[in-house]
Amino acid sequence: MLQAGTGFPVLLLPGFMDHIDNYINNIEAVASYGYKVYAFDFFEHPTSNQKILNEKGLEPSLLLDQVVSFISQYSLQKVNIVGLGIGAWIALKLAILREDLVNKLVLSSVTGVKWNPELAVLDSSWSSRTLNWMLSNSPENHPFLKLINSNENLTFPPRSILTEEDLGFIKAKALVVGSNQNAVIPVELAEHMATLIPNTQYYCFTDSGFRASLDEQEKFNRIVGQFFMQ
């Protein structure tokens, strides 16, 4: 786990098979706006010794439980969350199921949402590339590629997928981040999501791919810090 700063708590949640090193240049910068920032790896990820990924599949709700346990362990009453990929799904799910724990959300490259028929076609054309792209860019995760490609159960189980209607129940203020060079999650999906969640702002990065927090760090840190201060 990495942490920095003092003040209202902020959780930086990485994507599936991602790791906290990708937030290394965001933690102190966001903390400088007056926040206590935490970043930690999910189960089965590089610095975690907890294993949940096997031939039986992945259950995203276990990662949600991990975040709830973290909030309880550190006696955090309410948090702001920055989520990437599956980390953004966890942020959304937490905002729906435990709205008492969530103050504000920053959602980047969101996965795990069932889109309307028009956007579902667009989404499906990219979804098969998502895991391969993330895993192939992290050499320590290469052993998982064969396992994931050979077992569709290692993607989101249907019971865990959020619908467009679910997003309308979110009460926390949110900032949806899009990236027009995102090779995994089309920018159209981010734009559409911003219209579905009440009290939501939208920002599109012009020189970023899947990880705006990594590709345009200085701008990302400023946008997030200013949003949390509103």
N, C-alpha and C positions, 0 to 999 in steps of 0.2 A: 504494500500500500504506500502511496505517496500523499503528502498533505502539505498545505501551506496556508499562512494567513490566520486572521482572526475575524470573527463576525458571524453573520448568518451563514448556515452551512450550504455548500454546493457540492453535489455529486457529479463527477464526470464518468459516464458509463460508456465503455468501449463497445465495438461491434463484435459479431460472432467470430471467434478465433482471432480477434484483434487483441491488443494488449495496451497496458497503461503507458508504455514508452511513447506511444503516439500522442499522448497528452503532455509530454514532458515540458513543452514550451508554452503550454496553456495554463498550467496550474498556478504558477506564481503571478502570471499576468492577470488572470481573473481575480485572484486573491487580492491584488493591489487595489481593487475597487472597493475593498472593505468586506471581504468574505473569507470564510474558512472553507477551503477547497479540499476535497478528498477524491482520490482516484484509486481504484483497485481492480484487479483482474477477476473475471468470473470463474466459476468452477470449470475445470477442464482446460483452462487457458494458461498461458506460459508460466506465470509465477504462482499459480494455485496448485495445491496438492490434492484438491478434491476432484474426483472423477465422476462425470455423469454421461460421457459420450461413449457408446458402445454399439454393438450390432443390433441392440433393441431400439435404438433411436435416441433422439434428444427431446427433452421436455422443457420448453422455455419457461414454464411456470416455476421450475426449480431455481432459475436465475432470479426470477421475481422474488421468490422467498428469500434468496440470499440478500437482496437489497433491503427488504423489510427487516431482516435480522440485523443487518449492518446498522440501519437507522436506530433500532432498539438498543443494540450493543453500545452505541456511542451516545445514547440518550438524546437524540436529535428530535425535537418536537415536530419540526416541519423543515422541508428542504427545497432548494432549487435544484433542478436536474438538467444536465446537458447529456443528451443521448445520441449515439451514433449507431445506425443499423439496428441490430437487436437491442442495443442499449436504449434506442428511441422507442422501440416497441415496449420495453419494460417501463419506461417513463409514462407512456400512454396508458398502459394497463394499470399501473399504480395510481395514476390520476383518476381512473374510473373506479377502481375497487377500493382505494384508500385515499379519497380526496383530502382527508384530514392531515395527510402526511406531505402533501405537495403544494408548494407555493407557486412556482413558475417553471415552465418547461422550455428547453431549446431542443428542437428536433431536427436531426440531420440524417439524410439518406435512410429514411424510415423503411423497415421491412415488416412483414407480418400483417399486412392489411389486404382485405379482399375488396377490390375496386369494382366500380360499375362496369358493365359489359364493354363499353368503348375503351376505357382505360385498362381493363383487364387484358385486352389484346396487346396493348403496349407493354404492360408489366410482364406478361408471360414471355415476351420475346427477349427480355433481359434477365429474368429470374434465374435461368439455368447457368448464367455466367457469374452470378453474385458470389456464391461460395468459392468457386474456382479462382476468381479474381483475388478475393481476400486471402485465401489460403496460399496461393502460389506466390503472393507478395510477402509471405512470412515463412521462410525456409523451415523453421521449427515445426510448422504445421503441415508440411508436405505428407507425412504419414497418414493424415486424415483424409487426403484427397480421394484415394481409392475407396475408402470406407463410405464416404459421403456420396460419391458418384454411383456406387453400387447399391445404395439403399435409400429410396425416396423417403423413408420414415425419419431420416436424419434431418429433414427440413421441418418447417413448421407443421405440427399436427393440426388437422382441421379445427379441433376444439379450441386451439389457442389463437387462431386468426381473428383479428378485429375486423369489423365491418364499417362501412361509411357511417351507418347509423350510430354505431358505438361512439364514434368521435364527437358526435353532437352532445354527448352527456358530460364532456370534460368541462370542468368549471375553472380550472387553473388557467392563468394567462399563459399564452404560448408564443414562441417565435419559431416559425418553420423556416429552415434553411434549405435553399435550393442551390444547385451548381450546374451551370449550363454546359460544363464539360464532363459531367458525371457519366462514366462508362458503365455504371451498374444500375443506378436508379434514375430514370429519366426526369428531367426538370419539370415536365408536365405533371408528374405525380405530386411533387412538392407543391406546385402552384395550386393544384386541386385540393390537396389536404388543407391548405391554409384557408380555403373557403368553407371547410366542413367543421372546423373547431371554433367554437365561440371565443371571442376575446383574443384573437390571434393576429400577429403581425407576420409579414413575410419578407425575407431578404434573399436575393439571388446573388451568389458569388460568380464573377465572370471568368476567373482564372483558376478554378478549382475543379477537382474530380470528386471522387467518393468522399474524401476527407477534407472538407474545407478547413477544419481545425488544424490540419497539417500543411495544406497547400498554401493557404493565405493566413498564416498564424496571427500576424499583427492585426489585420482587419477583423478576423474572427474574434479575437480577444476583446477588441474594442466594441464590436457589435454586441457581444454577449454581456460584457460588463455594463454597458449603457442600458441594455434591456433590463437587466436585473435591478438597476438603480431607479427605474421608472416607478 
